[in-house]
Amino acid sequence: MKTWENTTDLLGRALIAAMFLIAGIGKISGYAGTQGYMQSMGVPGALLPLVIALEIFGAIAIILGYRTRLAAAALAGFTLVAGFIFHGGTDQMQQIMLLKNVSVAGGFLFLVARGAGGWSLDARRERLTSPSR
């Protein structure tokens, strides 16, 4: 793969994952408030540790390109579910936020289809485990 493609794959992974890494870390510092908001929307607050783990570890996996397809599929599903639960309102801002979630899920689906690219732990593992040609 060309350097340009590897660079844009890595940058794209970092950019799409940054939102989840920052959000996951923010949920730790605002744990009680986030848990209360989840409960007010009908989501059990006991799920918050799983949400934080998915956001932080999923984002790190995407950035590093580790088990990218699996992490991207999990984050795509999470993003869609969260969008419909928390942004299902009828006002214009909620509709825009829902469309943002749908778009981000679409970006993750590209990763599911393409993989992480050449500069990733997935590609390194594949190079190390595949027979030489």
C-alpha positions, 0 to 999 in steps of 0.5 A: 500500500502507498504511504499516502493510503497508510497515512490517511487510514491511520489519520482516519482511524484516529479522528473517528476514534478520538470522539469516543476516547474523549467521551469515555474519559469524560464519563469517568469524571462525570460518572454520577451525572452520566449515570443519572442522564442514562437512567432518565432516558430509560437506560440502566445506569449499571451499564455505564461501566460497559459503555466507558470500557467500550468507548475507551478500549474500542477507541484505542483498538481502532487507533492502534488498528487492533482487531479493527473490524470487531471494534468498529462493528461494536462501535457502529452498533453502539453508536446507532443504538445510542443515537436512537435512544438519546437523540430520537427527539423531533426537534431539529438539533436532536435530528442533526445529532442522530444523523451525526451518529448515523454518519459515524456508524457509516464510517465505522462500517468502512473500517469493518469492510476495509480493515485498518490498513497497512500501518496497524497491528492487524496488518503487522500480525497478518505479515507475521503469521502469513507464509512468505511468498 
